[in-house]
Amino acid sequence: MNKKEKCAELLQIGVQHKRNGDLEQALNYYGKAFNKYKLNPDIYKNCSKIYTSIGEPDHAMRNLLTYSQLVINSGSINMESYDFAVSFYKWSGDLNGNVRVQKDIALTAVAQNFNLAKIVADLNLTFQAGICYIIKHRNNMTNLQIPANLLNNYIKTLLGRTTDGPSLADTNGAPMVRAIGLSYLLVNFITNPNLEIEELIDAYLNEEFEIDSF
């Protein structure tokens, strides 16, 4: 069994622990998978779900950024998905006086780096990034009203748990959250130094970037 296959095996063991509610063991196996082959993007996607669910948005965002970098550096761009996703970013507003999100941020960023279309098209990624920003800055975001039950239900879905009603992802507020998350991701992509992918992983996971760079 080569290192990629061993990484995938360890990752699946971690996923099973997560499904059983043992988040500590899940993270333990994700870490073992990382040590085998750290270029597997699913490691970071799965870690981000757990960190978001336990209220650690900084850790979640580091993993989301790493996942995003790995994804945009592999495979082709699905322009149908991109065209579908752009319509979700029509929300415009002012959050806490220092964050402005507009539909054009997607078009402007992609004009600079066409691979960023993959991020725009990944609605789950941008939504979770938005949740991370909201969790971290919720006390300061006085003009963004999000019912706690909708937020909590979304967090439960990250762990594959049943909910007692709709989540934030099922409401009219979803496009707004995606727009927040998109800007959060793109600002870091645009301002981060041009590093090799393995250096980027180390930089993100070791906080060598501006996570509050709005």
N, CA, C and O of each residue as an XYZ file, in Angstrom:
856
protein
N       0.847     -1.196      0.000
C       0.000      0.000      0.000
C       0.885      1.250      0.000
O       1.729      1.412      0.882
N       0.693      2.139     -0.994
C       1.509      3.349     -1.048
C       0.970      4.415     -0.094
O      -0.072      4.225      0.533
N       1.684      5.534      0.011
C       1.320      6.552      1.007
C      -0.034      7.199      0.725
O      -0.741      7.577      1.660
N      -0.406      7.333     -0.552
C      -1.715      7.906     -0.881
C      -2.836      6.980     -0.428
O      -3.837      7.422      0.136
N      -2.651      5.688     -0.683
C      -3.661      4.713     -0.289
C      -3.775      4.609      1.224
O      -4.878      4.495      1.760
N      -2.633      4.648      1.919
C      -2.651      4.588      3.382
C      -3.324      5.835      3.950
O      -4.070      5.758      4.926
N      -3.057      6.973      3.338
C      -3.702      8.218      3.763
C      -5.211      8.093      3.633
O      -5.943      8.454      4.555
N      -5.684      7.588      2.502
C      -7.123      7.445      2.275
C      -7.746      6.474      3.272
O      -8.868      6.685      3.734
N      -7.017      5.415      3.602
C      -7.529      4.445      4.567
C      -7.677      5.064      5.949
O      -8.699      4.881      6.610
N      -6.663      5.792      6.381
C      -6.711      6.450      7.691
C      -7.814      7.505      7.730
O      -8.485      7.686      8.746
N      -7.985      8.184      6.625
C      -9.027      9.210      6.540
C     -10.403      8.590      6.716
O     -11.253      9.150      7.409
N     -10.630      7.450      6.101
C     -11.928      6.783      6.216
C     -12.190      6.279      7.637
O     -13.329      6.285      8.104
N     -11.138      5.847      8.312
C     -11.299      5.452      9.716
C     -11.713      6.668     10.537
O     -12.572      6.574     11.415
N     -11.093      7.812     10.244
C     -11.455      9.047     10.932
C     -12.894      9.441     10.672
O     -13.595      9.873     11.587
N     -13.342      9.296      9.435
C     -14.722      9.623      9.081
C     -15.695      8.747      9.862
O     -16.736      9.223     10.315
N     -15.358      7.469     10.020
C     -16.227      6.574     10.766
C     -16.311      6.988     12.231
O     -17.383      6.927     12.834
N     -15.187      7.408     12.805
C     -15.197      7.900     14.187
C     -16.083      9.146     14.297
O     -16.814      9.313     15.273
N     -16.008     10.014     13.289
C     -16.849     11.215     13.305
C     -18.326     10.838     13.272
O     -19.141     11.410     13.996
N     -18.654      9.879     12.434
C     -20.045      9.437     12.329
C     -20.536      8.832     13.642
O     -21.723      8.892     13.965
N     -19.603      8.249     14.392
C     -19.959      7.661     15.688
C     -19.939      8.682     16.823
O     -20.209      8.346     17.976
N     -19.617      9.929     16.485
C     -19.626     10.990     17.485
C     -18.333     11.166     18.253
O     -18.273     11.980     19.175
N     -17.292     10.418     17.895
C     -16.008     10.524     18.585
C     -15.112     11.484     17.807
O     -14.284     11.060     17.000
N     -15.284     12.777     18.058
C     -14.580     13.790     17.283
C     -13.084     13.804     17.582
O     -12.276     14.089     16.697
N     -12.714     13.501     18.813
C     -11.296     13.494     19.182
C     -10.537     12.423     18.390
O      -9.448     12.672     17.872
N     -11.129     11.234     18.308
C     -10.476     10.164     17.541
C     -10.504     10.474     16.048
O      -9.571     10.130     15.323
N     -11.563     11.118     15.592
C     -11.627     11.494     14.181
C     -10.461     12.414     13.832
O      -9.764     12.194     12.841
N     -10.253     13.439     14.647
C      -9.138     14.357     14.403
C      -7.798     13.633     14.518
O      -6.853     13.952     13.797
N      -7.719     12.667     15.418
C      -6.496     11.890     15.577
C      -6.152     11.152     14.285
O      -4.998     11.154     13.855
N      -7.143     10.524     13.671
C      -6.890      9.785     12.431
C      -6.675     10.723     11.247
O      -5.914     10.404     10.333
N      -7.339     11.872     11.257
C      -7.057     12.854     10.211
C      -5.603     13.300     10.299
O      -4.947     13.506      9.278
N      -5.103     13.447     11.519
C      -3.703     13.814     11.706
C      -2.765     12.733     11.197
O      -1.732     13.036     10.600
N      -3.118     11.470     11.432
C      -2.307     10.367     10.921
C      -2.314     10.358      9.391
O      -1.296     10.084      8.755
N      -3.479     10.662      8.811
C      -3.576     10.733      7.352
C      -2.694     11.860      6.821
O      -2.020     11.703      5.802
N      -2.702     12.998      7.519
C      -1.857     14.138      7.145
C      -0.392     13.743      7.136
O       0.348     14.129      6.231
N       0.033     12.982      8.125
C       1.436     12.571      8.220
C       1.845     11.629      7.100
O       3.023     11.545      6.755
N       0.877     10.920      6.532
C       1.171     10.011      5.425
C       1.249     10.734      4.087
O       2.144     10.483      3.281
N       0.283     11.647      3.864
C       0.227     12.319      2.560
C      -0.599     13.586      2.700
O      -1.827     13.543      2.620
N       0.061     14.698      2.906
C      -0.663     15.915      3.251
C      -1.268     16.655      2.065
O      -1.839     17.732      2.238
N      -1.153     16.091      0.853
C      -1.757     16.735     -0.304
C      -3.163     16.227     -0.603
O      -3.740     16.587     -1.629
N      -3.723     15.399      0.273
C      -5.095     14.934      0.103
C      -6.050     16.013      0.612
O      -6.093     16.266      1.816
N      -6.816     16.656     -0.273
C      -7.664     17.782      0.158
C      -8.763     17.393      1.145
O      -9.217     18.229      1.926
N      -9.196     16.122      1.116
C     -10.282     15.696      2.010
C      -9.887     15.773      3.484
O     -10.751     15.906      4.350
N      -8.591     15.690      3.771
C      -8.131     15.845      5.159
C      -8.604     17.176      5.706
O      -9.154     17.251      6.805
N      -8.386     18.218      4.937
C      -8.660     19.579      5.406
C     -10.153     19.886      5.401
O     -10.654     20.587      6.281
N     -10.860     19.356      4.402
C     -12.309     19.556      4.373
C     -12.958     18.913      5.596
O     -13.829     19.512      6.226
N     -12.534     17.695      5.929
C     -13.123     16.998      7.066
C     -12.735     17.642      8.388
O     -13.559     17.740      9.297
N     -11.482     18.084      8.501
C     -11.062     18.777      9.729
C     -11.849     20.064      9.924
O     -12.231     20.401     11.044
N     -12.090     20.783      8.832
C     -12.796     22.062      8.946
C     -14.207     21.868      9.477
O     -14.705     22.704     10.231
N     -14.858     20.773      9.092
C     -16.220     20.516      9.573
C     -16.230     20.338     11.086
O     -17.096     20.870     11.780
N     -15.258     19.585     11.588
C     -15.209     19.358     13.033
C     -14.875     20.639     13.775
O     -15.518     20.961     14.774
N     -13.876     21.376     13.300
C     -13.485     22.606     13.992
C     -14.615     23.633     13.987
O     -14.800     24.356     14.966
N     -15.368     23.699     12.897
C     -16.515     24.604     12.871
C     -17.549     24.175     13.892
O     -18.113     25.008     14.601
N     -17.799     22.876     13.969
C     -18.853     22.374     14.849
C     -18.528     22.544     16.327
O     -19.440     22.627     17.149
N     -17.237     22.599     16.683
C     -16.873     22.751     18.094
C     -16.484     24.191     18.427
O     -15.931     24.464     19.493
N     -16.779     25.109     17.504
C     -16.583     26.528     17.785
C     -15.158     27.007     17.711
O     -14.758     27.873     18.490
N     -14.369     26.458     16.781
C     -12.994     26.921     16.574
C     -12.848     27.406     15.135
O     -12.238     26.727     14.309
N     -13.409     28.586     14.831
C     -13.446     29.056     13.442
C     -12.084     29.343     12.842
O     -11.911     29.198     11.632
N     -11.107     29.748     13.651
C      -9.775     30.000     13.095
C      -9.163     28.715     12.546
O      -8.641     28.689     11.432
N      -9.234     27.653     13.342
C      -8.712     26.365     12.885
C      -9.488     25.889     11.661
O      -8.906     25.362     10.712
N     -10.796     26.076     11.689
C     -11.617     25.667     10.552
C     -11.207     26.415      9.290
O     -11.084     25.820      8.220
N     -10.995     27.737      9.422
C     -10.653     28.528      8.253
C      -9.283     28.168      7.699
O      -9.099     28.162      6.482
N      -8.323     27.871      8.557
C      -7.007     27.452      8.057
C      -7.135     26.211      7.190
O      -6.503     26.099      6.139
N      -7.966     25.282      7.649
C      -8.155     24.054      6.882
C      -8.952     24.305      5.604
O      -8.677     23.683      4.578
N      -9.930     25.201      5.649
C     -10.684     25.536      4.438
C      -9.792     26.199      3.394
O      -9.908     25.909      2.203
N      -8.908     27.081      3.831
C      -7.992     27.735      2.908
C      -7.055     26.727      2.262
O      -6.795     26.789      1.060
N      -6.550     25.799      3.066
C      -5.659     24.766      2.533
C      -6.409     23.890      1.534
O      -5.899     23.589      0.454
N      -7.622     23.486      1.902
C      -8.447     22.694      0.993
C      -8.650     23.440     -0.327
O      -8.536     22.850     -1.401
N      -8.946     24.718     -0.245
C      -9.190     25.516     -1.441
C      -7.964     25.569     -2.333
O      -8.078     25.434     -3.551
N      -6.798     25.764     -1.744
C      -5.571     25.827     -2.531
C      -5.314     24.516     -3.259
O      -4.910     24.513     -4.422
N      -5.548     23.405     -2.574
C      -5.323     22.102     -3.198
C      -6.306     21.857     -4.338
O      -5.953     21.288     -5.371
N      -7.544     22.296     -4.130
C      -8.567     22.071     -5.147
C      -8.289     22.906     -6.399
O      -8.402     22.396     -7.514
N      -7.928     24.174     -6.233
C      -7.739     25.015     -7.417
C      -6.463     24.662     -8.161
O      -6.282     25.067     -9.310
N      -5.580     23.916     -7.521
C      -4.344     23.518     -8.186
C      -4.449     22.143     -8.836
O      -3.443     21.583     -9.272
N      -5.650     21.602     -8.903
C      -5.817     20.292     -9.520
C      -7.108     20.252    -10.332
O      -8.111     20.856     -9.952
N      -7.071     19.541    -11.443
C      -8.281     19.352    -12.232
C      -8.666     20.560    -13.060
O      -7.959     21.567    -13.089
N      -9.798     20.441    -13.733
C     -10.272     21.490    -14.620
C     -11.384     22.290    -13.964
O     -11.934     21.899    -12.934
N     -11.694     23.395    -14.570
C     -12.739     24.272    -14.047
C     -14.069     23.938    -14.712
O     -14.160     23.869    -15.938
N     -15.077     23.735    -13.911
C     -16.422     23.478    -14.424
C     -17.133     24.817    -14.562
O     -17.650     25.353    -13.582
N     -17.159     25.351    -15.758
C     -17.720     26.687    -15.960
C     -19.233     26.701    -15.773
O     -19.797     27.743    -15.440
N     -19.902     25.569    -15.979
C     -21.344     25.531    -15.723
C     -21.620     25.763    -14.239
O     -22.554     26.477    -13.877
N     -20.806     25.158    -13.394
C     -20.954     25.366    -11.952
C     -20.636     26.801    -11.583
O     -21.292     27.395    -10.727
N     -19.622     27.355    -12.235
C     -19.252     28.741    -11.958
C     -20.391     29.687    -12.332
O     -20.762     30.558    -11.545
N     -20.937     29.516    -13.516
C     -22.037     30.383    -13.959
C     -23.235     30.269    -13.026
O     -23.921     31.255    -12.759
N     -23.479     29.062    -12.535
C     -24.590     28.844    -11.606
C     -24.328     29.554    -10.279
O     -25.242     30.109     -9.670
N     -23.067     29.528     -9.840
C     -22.739     30.051     -8.525
C     -22.742     31.575     -8.472
O     -23.104     32.151     -7.446
N     -22.347     32.235     -9.554
C     -22.231     33.699     -9.522
C     -23.541     34.362     -9.122
O     -23.536     35.401     -8.461
N     -24.653     33.774     -9.515
C     -25.949     34.373     -9.190
C     -26.221     34.386     -7.690
O     -27.093     35.122     -7.228
N     -25.487     33.585     -6.925
C     -25.688     33.555     -5.485
C     -25.016     34.741     -4.785
O     -25.225     34.944     -3.589
N     -24.225     35.514     -5.501
C     -23.461     36.579     -4.859
C     -24.000     37.967     -5.201
O     -23.237     38.921     -5.346
N     -25.307     38.066     -5.325
C     -25.923     39.350     -5.645
C     -26.192     40.185     -4.395
O     -26.568     41.352     -4.496
N     -25.997     39.584     -3.209
C     -26.217     40.334     -1.980
C     -25.136     41.396     -1.821
O     -23.977     41.156     -2.158
N     -25.508     42.570     -1.310
C     -24.543     43.629     -1.063
C     -24.870     44.263      0.280
O     -26.037     44.507      0.586
N     -23.862     44.524      1.071
C     -24.130     45.117      2.377
C     -22.874     45.506      3.110
O     -21.766     45.314      2.608
N     -23.040     46.054      4.294
C     -21.943     46.526      5.109
C     -22.004     45.790      6.438
O     -22.992     45.906      7.164
N     -20.963     45.036      6.765
C     -20.923     44.270      8.003
C     -19.899     44.897      8.948
O     -18.707     44.943      8.646
N     -20.374     45.371     10.078
C     -19.500     45.924     11.094
C     -18.632     47.057     10.568
O     -17.558     47.322     11.108
N     -19.093     47.723      9.522
C     -18.398     48.900      9.025
C     -17.117     48.640      8.267
O     -16.500     49.594      7.794
N     -16.676     47.380      8.122
C     -15.387     47.182      7.464
C     -15.366     46.063      6.432
O     -14.321     45.808      5.833
N     -16.503     45.382      6.204
C     -16.543     44.314      5.221
C     -17.620     44.634      4.194
O     -18.797     44.730      4.542
N     -17.239     44.796      2.955
C     -18.211     45.025      1.890
C     -18.119     43.879      0.886
O     -17.044     43.545      0.389
N     -19.274     43.292      0.605
C     -19.330     42.165     -0.319
C     -20.272     42.513     -1.454
O     -21.400     42.948     -1.219
N     -19.818     42.325     -2.677
C     -20.656     42.590     -3.838
C     -20.531     41.435     -4.813
O     -19.573     40.664     -4.760
N     -21.477     41.325     -5.678
C     -21.421     40.288     -6.704
C     -20.133     40.397     -7.514
O     -19.546     39.381     -7.885
N     -19.695     41.617     -7.789
C     -18.540     41.810     -8.667
C     -17.234     41.324     -8.064
O     -16.245     41.190     -8.785
N     -17.199     41.055     -6.754
C     -15.941     40.580     -6.168
C     -15.535     39.262     -6.808
O     -14.346     39.004     -6.995
N     -16.507     38.429     -7.145
C     -16.207     37.155     -7.795
C     -15.615     37.379     -9.180
O     -14.608     36.768     -9.539
N     -16.242     38.256     -9.954
C     -15.781     38.506    -11.309
C     -14.408     39.159    -11.316
O     -13.563     38.822    -12.145
N     -14.178     40.100    -10.389
C     -12.899     40.787    -10.310
C     -11.775     39.825     -9.943
O     -10.704     39.845    -10.549
N     -12.030     38.983     -8.945
C     -11.006     38.038     -8.494
C     -10.682     37.020     -9.572
O      -9.515     36.700     -9.797
N     -11.706     36.512    -10.238
C     -11.474     35.503    -11.269
C     -10.746     36.111    -12.462
O      -9.981     35.423    -13.137
N     -10.977     37.386    -12.724
C     -10.244     38.048    -13.800
C      -8.749     38.067    -13.501
O      -7.930     38.038    -14.418
N      -8.392     38.116    -12.210
C      -6.987     38.111    -11.819
C      -6.395     36.709    -11.854
O      -5.224     36.530    -12.191
N      -7.203     35.723    -11.506
C      -6.737     34.337    -11.446
C      -7.910     33.436    -11.797
O      -8.794     33.210    -10.971
N      -7.920     32.924    -13.018
C      -9.082     32.192    -13.512
C      -9.373     30.950    -12.682
O     -10.527     30.526    -12.612
N      -8.368     30.354    -12.051
C      -8.593     29.169    -11.230
C      -9.505     29.455    -10.036
O     -10.097     28.535     -9.471
N      -9.616     30.716     -9.656
C     -10.481     31.055     -8.529
C     -11.952     30.784     -8.840
O     -12.791     30.791     -7.938
N     -12.264     30.547    -10.111
C     -13.638     30.184    -10.458
C     -14.078     28.933     -9.707
O     -15.263     28.767     -9.416
N     -13.137     28.061     -9.395
C     -13.487     26.843     -8.662
C     -14.023     27.173     -7.275
O     -14.934     26.510     -6.779
N     -13.453     28.199     -6.652
C     -13.908     28.579     -5.316
C     -15.297     29.189     -5.388
O     -16.163     28.893     -4.566
N     -15.497     30.043     -6.379
C     -16.810     30.666     -6.539
C     -17.875     29.599     -6.739
O     -18.987     29.725     -6.225
N     -17.542     28.552     -7.481
C     -18.516     27.522     -7.814
C     -18.764     26.534     -6.681
O     -19.733     25.776     -6.725
N     -17.907     26.533     -5.673
C     -18.060     25.582     -4.564
C     -18.919     26.225     -3.482
O     -18.407     26.879     -2.574
N     -20.236     26.030     -3.589
C     -21.163     26.694     -2.675
C     -21.009     26.197     -1.241
O     -21.175     26.972     -0.299
N     -20.698     24.924     -1.063
C     -20.509     24.407      0.291
C     -19.291     25.036      0.953
O     -19.319     25.382      2.134
N     -18.228     25.178      0.179
C     -16.997     25.782      0.705
C     -17.236     27.227      1.122
O     -16.887     27.617      2.236
N     -17.828     28.022      0.237
C     -18.024     29.434      0.549
C     -19.009     29.623      1.700
O     -18.870     30.548      2.500
N     -20.004     28.744      1.777
C     -20.964     28.851      2.873
C     -20.283     28.566      4.204
O     -20.481     29.300      5.172
N     -19.481     27.504      4.260
C     -18.818     27.183      5.520
C     -17.822     28.264      5.910
O     -17.664     28.562      7.094
N     -17.154     28.849      4.935
C     -16.245     29.954      5.235
C     -17.013     31.134      5.823
O     -16.536     31.798      6.743
N     -18.201     31.388      5.288
C     -19.041     32.453      5.829
C     -19.449     32.175      7.257
O     -19.468     33.080      8.091
N     -19.779     30.915      7.547
C     -20.138     30.527      8.913
C     -18.968     30.789      9.852
O     -19.162     31.287     10.961
N     -17.754     30.457      9.416
C     -16.561     30.691     10.255
C     -16.428     32.169     10.597
O     -16.152     32.526     11.742
N     -16.623     33.024      9.601
C     -16.506     34.461      9.845
C     -17.582     34.930     10.811
O     -17.311     35.722     11.714
N     -18.785     34.447     10.624
C     -19.904     34.860     11.480
C     -19.690     34.407     12.919
O     -19.917     35.172     13.856
N     -19.251     33.158     13.094
C     -19.005     32.647     14.449
C     -17.943     33.482     15.141
O     -18.073     33.809     16.320
N     -16.899     33.825     14.413
C     -15.791     34.559     15.024
C     -16.167     35.994     15.375
O     -15.724     36.522     16.395
N     -16.979     36.621     14.535
C     -17.261     38.048     14.701
C     -18.712     38.345     15.060
O     -19.162     39.481     14.912
N     -19.447     37.350     15.524
C     -20.881     37.523     15.698
C     -21.237     38.657     16.648
O     -22.201     39.382     16.404
N     -20.491     38.822     17.710
C     -20.806     39.867     18.688
C     -20.679     41.270     18.094
O     -21.307     42.211     18.579
N     -19.870     41.408     17.050
C     -19.662     42.722     16.445
C     -20.564     42.980     15.240
O     -20.642     44.108     14.752
N     -21.237     41.953     14.764
C     -22.034     42.087     13.548
C     -23.476     42.405     13.914
O     -24.371     41.573     13.769
N     -23.678     43.608     14.384
C     -24.969     43.995     14.951
C     -26.078     44.058     13.911
O     -27.252     43.942     14.261
N     -25.727     44.241     12.630
C     -26.776     44.385     11.618
C     -27.036     43.089     10.856
O     -27.717     43.092      9.830
N     -26.489     41.972     11.363
C     -26.731     40.678     10.734
C     -27.431     39.781     11.745
O     -26.808     39.267     12.675
N     -28.722     39.601     11.554
C     -29.527     38.836     12.497
C     -29.678     37.389     12.009
O     -30.324     37.141     10.991
N     -29.090     36.453     12.726
C     -29.172     35.038     12.365
C     -29.715     34.270     13.555
O     -29.055     34.210     14.592
N     -30.895     33.683     13.439
C     -31.445     32.908     14.555
C     -30.501     31.780     14.972
O     -29.956     31.068     14.127
N     -30.317     31.629     16.271
C     -29.371     30.644     16.790
C     -29.729     29.228     16.371
O     -28.843     28.417     16.104
N     -31.029     28.924     16.311
C     -31.409     27.551     15.965
C     -31.027     27.201     14.535
O     -30.669     26.057     14.255
N     -31.096     28.176     13.617
C     -30.717     27.919     12.230
C     -29.218     27.683     12.106
O     -28.771     26.820     11.351
N     -28.448     28.469     12.864
C     -26.997     28.308     12.865
C     -26.609     26.965     13.480
O     -25.766     26.249     12.939
N     -27.219     26.633     14.596
C     -26.908     25.374     15.273
C     -27.285     24.165     14.418
O     -26.572     23.161     14.407
N     -28.396     24.261     13.707
C     -28.797     23.156     12.847
C     -27.814     22.953     11.699
O     -27.537     21.821     11.304
N     -27.295     24.043     11.172
C     -26.299     23.891     10.105
C     -25.045     23.207     10.638
O     -24.490     22.323      9.986
N     -24.606     23.613     11.811
C     -23.417     23.009     12.410
C     -23.626     21.510     12.633
O     -22.700     20.717     12.461
N     -24.846     21.129     13.017
C     -25.137     19.701     13.184
C     -25.004     18.952     11.857
O     -24.529     17.817     11.818
N     -25.426     19.596     10.785
C     -25.354     18.916      9.487
C     -23.919     18.660      9.066
O     -23.659     17.703      8.336
N     -22.985     19.486      9.504
C     -21.577     19.264      9.173
C     -21.087     17.933      9.717
O     -20.184     17.313      9.154
N     -21.689     17.502     10.813
C     -21.303     16.235     11.433
C     -22.218     15.095     11.028
O     -22.101     13.981     11.538
N     -23.137     15.380     10.104
C     -24.042     14.335      9.641
C     -25.136     13.994     10.623
O     -25.686     12.894     10.579
N     -25.467     14.923     11.518
C     -26.494     14.656     12.524
C     -27.847     15.196     12.079
O     -27.924     16.142     11.294
N     -28.893     14.597     12.580
C     -30.240     15.058     12.245
C     -30.545     16.358     12.973
O     -29.997     16.629     14.041
N     -31.417     17.151     12.387
C     -31.802     18.427     12.979
C     -33.299     18.438     13.231
O     -34.037     17.618     12.685
N     -33.741     19.372     14.059
C     -35.157     19.473     14.398
C     -35.862     20.560     13.597
O     -36.898     21.077     14.013
N     -35.295     20.898     12.450
C     -35.885     21.927     11.610
C     -34.891     22.357     10.552
O     -33.851     21.719     10.388
N     -35.192     23.438      9.824
C     -34.292     23.893      8.759
C     -32.989     24.451      9.322
O     -32.923     24.854     10.484
N     -31.963     24.468      8.491
C     -30.693     25.080      8.872
C     -30.529     26.380      8.105
O     -31.326     26.696      7.222
N     -29.507     27.120      8.442
C     -29.264     28.405      7.788
C     -29.061     28.230      6.285
O     -29.392     29.121      5.503
N     -28.517     27.081      5.882
C     -28.273     26.826      4.460
C     -29.566     26.705      3.667
O     -29.551     26.807      2.440
N     -30.681     26.488      4.349
C     -31.972     26.297      3.670
C     -32.809     27.568      3.615
O     -33.955     27.524      3.168
N     -32.275     28.683      4.051
C     -33.049     29.921      4.151
C     -32.629     30.943      3.101
O     -31.681     30.733      2.345
N     -33.359     32.050      3.077
C     -33.021     33.131      2.156
C     -31.716     33.832      2.525
O     -31.179     34.605      1.732
N     -31.203     33.563      3.736
C     -29.944     34.169      4.156
C     -28.723     33.465      3.610
O     -27.607     33.963      3.756
N     -28.913     32.298      2.974
C     -27.773     31.530      2.482
C     -26.896     32.307      1.494
O     -25.674     32.270      1.634
N     -27.465     33.016      0.493
C     -26.605     33.765     -0.432
C     -25.735     34.795      0.277
O     -24.586     35.008     -0.110
N     -26.271     35.432      1.308
C     -25.490     36.415      2.060
C     -24.300     35.753      2.738
O     -23.189     36.283      2.711
N     -24.538     34.578      3.355
C     -23.457     33.879      4.039
C     -22.403     33.431      3.036
O     -21.206     33.512      3.312
N     -22.842     32.958      1.874
C     -21.886     32.549      0.843
C     -21.042     33.740      0.380
O     -19.841     33.603      0.144
N     -21.673     34.897      0.253
C     -20.939     36.082     -0.176
C     -19.888     36.488      0.850
O     -18.775     36.870      0.488
N     -20.240     36.404      2.117
C     -19.275     36.709      3.178
C     -18.106     35.736      3.106
O     -16.944     36.139      3.167
N     -18.425     34.452      2.976
C     -17.373     33.443      2.916
C     -16.505     33.587      1.690
O     -15.291     33.393      1.757
N     -17.115     33.925      0.573
C     -16.342     34.105     -0.658
C     -15.323     35.219     -0.488
O     -14.156     35.057     -0.844
N     -15.758     36.348      0.054
C     -14.820     37.460      0.233
C     -13.720     37.087      1.217
O     -12.564     37.472      1.041
N     -14.083     36.331      2.259
C     -13.114     35.893      3.268
C     -12.027     35.039      2.627
O     -10.845     35.197      2.930
N     -12.439     34.125      1.731
C     -11.472     33.275      1.041
C     -10.641     34.060      0.035
O      -9.418     33.920     -0.007
N     -11.297     34.884     -0.773
C     -10.589     35.561     -1.853
C      -9.570     36.566     -1.343
O      -8.499     36.713     -1.933
N      -9.884     37.256     -0.265
C      -8.925     38.220      0.274
C      -7.631     37.527      0.653
O      -6.542     38.043      0.398
N      -7.751     36.351      1.266
C      -6.550     35.615      1.644
C      -5.811     35.065      0.430
O      -4.581     35.039      0.423
N      -6.529     34.628     -0.587
C      -5.875     34.150     -1.797
C      -5.107     35.277     -2.487
O      -3.975     35.082     -2.929
N      -5.718     36.438     -2.576
C      -5.128     37.546     -3.313
C      -3.916     38.120     -2.582
O      -2.944     38.525     -3.219
N      -3.968     38.157     -1.244
C      -2.897     38.789     -0.478
C      -1.792     37.829     -0.067
O      -0.719     38.265      0.349
N      -2.039     36.524     -0.178
C      -1.025     35.558      0.255
C       0.136     35.517     -0.731
O      -0.085     35.577     -1.941
N       1.379     35.416     -0.233
C       2.540     35.330     -1.131
C       2.431     34.134     -2.071
O       1.738     33.161     -1.772
N       3.104     34.211     -3.184
C       3.077     33.149     -4.188
C       4.040     32.037     -3.782
O       5.217     32.057     -4.142
N       3.527     31.075     -3.033
C       4.350     29.995     -2.511
C       4.018     28.680     -3.200
O       2.942     28.524     -3.777
N       4.950     27.736     -3.135
C       4.670     26.381     -3.599
C       3.569     25.788     -2.716
O       3.391     26.202     -1.570
N       2.832     24.815     -3.260
C       1.652     24.314     -2.555
C       1.993     23.745     -1.179
O       1.236     23.964     -0.233
N       3.093     23.033     -1.037
C       3.426     22.477      0.274
C       3.797     23.586      1.253
O       3.526     23.473      2.448
N       4.413     24.650      0.759
C       4.718     25.795      1.617
C       3.445     26.523      2.022
O       3.340     27.031      3.139
N       2.464     26.573      1.100
C       1.187     27.200      1.412
C       0.469     26.445      2.522
O      -0.099     27.051      3.431
N       0.499     25.123      2.443
C      -0.138     24.315      3.485
C       0.479     24.641      4.838
O      -0.236     24.880      5.811
N       1.796     24.649      4.898
C       2.471     24.955      6.161
C       2.151     26.374      6.627
O       1.959     26.619      7.818
N       2.097     27.303      5.673
C       1.811     28.692      6.032
C       0.418     28.827      6.622
O       0.241     29.471      7.656
N      -0.575     28.223      5.973
C      -1.943     28.328      6.472
C      -2.095     27.650      7.825
O      -2.668     28.226      8.750
N      -1.590     26.438      7.943
C      -1.816     25.685      9.174
C      -1.006     26.236     10.343
O      -1.321     25.967     11.502
N       0.028     26.999     10.042
C       0.847     27.582     11.107
C       0.612     29.085     11.283
O       1.425     29.786     11.885
N      -0.514     29.566     10.747
C      -0.961     30.947     10.959
C      -0.035     31.989     10.340
O      -0.011     33.130     10.803
N       0.718     31.635      9.322
C       1.598     32.605      8.687
C       0.876     33.346      7.568
O       1.397     33.482      6.461
N      -0.308     33.814      7.866
C      -1.081     34.611      6.932
C      -2.047     35.457      7.736
O      -2.240     35.218      8.928
N      -2.658     36.446      7.094
C      -3.574     37.349      7.781
C      -4.987     36.809      7.713
O      -5.659     36.942      6.690
N      -5.437     36.202      8.793
C      -6.793     35.645      8.773
C      -7.848     36.729      8.934
O      -9.019     36.499      8.632
N      -7.457     37.899      9.401
C      -8.388     39.035      9.534
C      -7.966     40.141      8.572
O      -7.790     41.289      8.979
N      -7.808     39.802      7.318
C      -7.199     40.754      6.391
C      -8.202     41.574      5.583
O      -7.853     42.107      4.529
N      -9.436     41.683      6.058
C     -10.402     42.563      5.384
C      -9.949     44.010      5.550
O     -10.613     44.924      5.062
